[in-house]
Amino acid sequence: MATYTQMITSVQQRCANHTSLTSSIAGSLINEAHADLVESHEWSRRRDEIFILTTAEESSGTFSVTNGSSTAAGTGVSLSSADEGKYIRFGTDDALYVVGTVAGDNFTIFDFNGSTVTYAGTTDTAATYVMFERWYNLGTGIEAIDLASYKDKLYEVTTDWLDHRDPLRTTTGDPLRFARGPRDSSDLVQVEFWPRPTGTITVRFNVELGHTDLSGSNRPIVPTPVVVVKAAILSLYFLFSKDKDDRWLQLAAKYDKEFDRIFELHKRLDEAKFGMPHHLQDVGDTGLQGTDYYVDKDDGF
């Protein structure tokens, strides 16, 4: 499996190393071809396994919180910028807040949307608290979840289900379910676990990958020959748009025939080498189905 850089050279060679087909242009056409081809077949390299390490909750020390104030001042706490975005509950309040901008042992109180809000509870100069990580992102390029597990399978529910059952996320222990939340600032899918783990555990996800732009030494999900020929065809149309030379179209037609052949060949090779993808049927106990994340499924065993 060639790298992105090696694929650029191959595409340029297939197009007579024309000076108009720069590395930048060839690279962008490789990514365009790859993005299209990833969805064309259940390539074995789409299947992957990732692990999410949860973060232990914190409760050491106290905070001074004042009704109508947007600042929480800590005593005996250890805050850092890594705590920004965590959820926090003071004492026995019936509300959750988000840790905003940290300054020393103090922080600005945020709501769930990241906006500054004032503390609505009763003033307390030594409020106990529990602070925890609610959202964990799945990483780049993940299109679907086939299975989530910790000791046993985790079933997917909605955040509405969790908000109805446990709005303050006070239920703790080994997680049995997970819910997808809003995407983070990098547009990555986030999940939360329920019951909420209080310590550090490892949750496994079997996932399906999608396209992410290739660069440098990255290797494609789709077999290299398929991507190279597809990108070469796109490159030939690009060159035709530059000088209107029909010979580019003639060569593109030739590569079109080659593409059909190698596409089918590499699909068969991929299936023979790694096996056909599993086709699963919904059997979830929560009634939540029909999302773009393929969870709550079983293979009949």
N, C-alpha and C positions, 0 to 999 in steps of 0.2 A: 504494500500500500504506500504510494508515493506521498510526499509531503506537499503542502500548498505551493511552496517555492518550486519544487520539481515539476509540479503540474503546470505552472506558468510557462516554464521552458518548453514543455511538451506541446502546449497549445500554440505557442509562438512558432515552433518548428513546423507544425501542421499548417500554418498560415504563411509559409515561406519567410518567416522572420521579418515580416514587413515592419518598417520603422513606425508606422502609424499605430501598430498594435503594441503599445508600451506595456511594461510589466503591470502598471497600475490598471490599465484598461483590461488586460487579459485576466488579472486577478479578480476584478469586479464581475466579469462575465463567468468566471469559474464559480464564484459565490452565487450568482444568479442561477446557473445551471444546477448547482448543488441544492439550493433551496427548493427548486422545482422537483428534483429527482428524489429527495428524501421522502416526500409524501407519496411517491409512485409505487412503493413496494415496502413490505415489512422486512427491511434489511436487518440481518442479525446484529449488526453493530448499533442498531437503534436501541437494543435492549441493554440495560445497565442496572447496576445496583449501587445505591448511595446510602450513606449513614448520616444521621443527624444526632449530634451530641447535645443533649439538653443542658441548660444552665441551672445551677442550684439557686434556690430562692435565698433572699437575704432578710434578716430581721434583727441584726445586732444594733444596739443603740436606740435612740429615740429621735423624733423630729418635733420641733416647735412649729405648730400650724395655727394660723389666726384667721378667724372667719372674715372673709372679704379680702384677704391678702393672697397674692399669687406666688409667694415665696415660702418654701419649706426649709427650715434651718435645722441641720443635723447636729446631734451630740453623740460622740462615740460611734459614728458611722464612718464608712470608708467609701466615698463616692468617686467615680471617675467618668470620663466621657463615654466609657463602655456601658454605663448604666442608662444613658439617654435612650428613651424609647421603651424602657421597661414599664410595667404596670405596677401600681402601688396602691395599697389600701391602708389607711390610718386607723388604728384602734379597731373599734367595732362599727366604723362608718358603713353606711349602706351605699357607698359610691366607690368606684374605682377611678384613679387618675393615672396620668402618664408622666413619667419623669422627663422634664424638658431640659433646658440648658443647665448643665452642672457648673457651679463655680465654687470650688473648694468643697465644703461639706453641705452647701446649700444647693437647691435647684429650683427652677421655675416650674410651676405646676401647669401641665398641658392637659387638654382633653384628647379624645381618641383621634381627632383630626389634626393634632399637632398645633392647635391654637392655645394661647395663654388663657387660663381661666383662674378665677379666684376660688379659694377654699370655701366650701359651702357648709362645712360641719361646725361643731362647737370648738371654740378656741381651746387649745391644749398645748401647754409648754413642754410636755414630755410624752408625746403620743407614741405608742408602740406602732409597729407597722409590719407589713410583709411586702416585699418587692420581688417581682418575678418576671422572667422572660415569657411573653405570651406568644409571639410569632417567631417562627423559624423558616427561613427561605430555603427552597429546594435546589438552588444553584441554576446556572445558565443552561438554556437549551432543552429543558425538560418539558415534554408535551403531554405526558400522561402518566398516571400512577397505575401500575398493575396490582401491586400489593404493598401494604404497609403492615409492619409487624413489630411487636415487642413482647417476647415470650409467646404470644399468640397473635393471630390476625387482628388488626385494628379496623373497625368499620367506620366509614365516613358518615358524618352528619353535617348539618348546616350550622353556621354560627347562630342562626335564629333558634335552632333546637337547643344549643348550649345556653343561649341567653335566657331561654324560658326555664330550663332545668336548673341552671347554676349561674345566675347573672354575675355574681361576684367572684366566680371561679374559686370558691372555698373548698370544693371537693378535691382532695389530693390522694395520690397513690399511684399504682401502676396504671398507665394509660390503657384504655379499652377502645377509644374512638379518637378520630381526628377530624378537624374541619378546615376547609380552605378559607383563607381570609383575603383581604385586599393585597394587591401586588405592592412590593416595596418601591423605594425611590429608584431602584435599578430595573424595575419592571419584572422582578422575579416573583414567582408564586410563593405565598407564605402559608404555613399550616400552624395550627395549634393543637395541643393534645389534651384529652380529658379522660379520666381525672388528671388533674395537673400534677406532673412529677415535681417533687420538692428538691430532688437531688440530680446528680449527673447520671443519665442513662443514655444508651445508644439505641435509637430507633432505626430500623432498616426499611428502605423503600426500594422495591423493584419498579423501575421506571422505563419509559420510552423516550428516547431523545429526539429532538427536532433539529432543524438547521440553526447553526450559529455561524456567523461569518468566519471563514478560515483565514489564517495568516501564518507566516513564518513556517515553523515545523509542524503545524497542525496537520492531521490526517483526516480525510473525509469519512463520513458514515457510508456513503455510496462507493462501490468499487471504483478505483481510480480511472480505469479505461473508459467507463461509462461517462464519468464527469468530464474527462478530457475531450472526448469526441463531441459531447453536447456543447461544451464551451467553445470548441473549435467551430462548430456550426454557427453559434451566435457571433463569433469573431468574424467569420466570413461575411455575414450579413452586415456587420459593422464596417468592414473594409469596402463592401459594395456601396454603402451609403456615402463613403468618402470620395470614391473616384468613378463609380458607376461602371466598373469593369465587369462584364458578364461572366468572366472566367471565375470570379469569386462565387457566383451563384452555381456555376457548373460543379465546382469543387464541393460546395455545400450540399448539392444534391447527391453527390457521391458519398459524402460523410453521413447523410441521412440514412442511406441504405446500410452503411456500416453500423450506424447507431442501433438500428432495429435489431441487427444480428447480435451485437455484443450485449445489448440490454437484456435480451432473452437468455443469452448464454450465462451472464453473470447472475441473473435471478436464479437459474437452475443450479449453478455452482454454489450460490449462497445457501439455498435450501438444502442441497445435498450435504454440504459441509456442516451446517449448524442446525438443520431441522426446520420444519415448518413452524411458523408462529402458532401459539395456542389461541384458540378462539373460545372465549369464556362466556358464560351465561350469568346474568344477574340473579343473585340469591340473597341479597342483603337483608338484614333483619330490621333495618331502619326505614325502609320504604323510599330512600333517596336514590333515585336512578336518573338516567338521562342527562348526565353532565358530560363535559368533555374530558373528565378524568375517569378512567375506566377502573372503578373500584367496586367493592361489594360484589365480588364475582367468585365463581367456583367452577372447577372443571369436571365436576361430577364424581370425584373420588371421596 
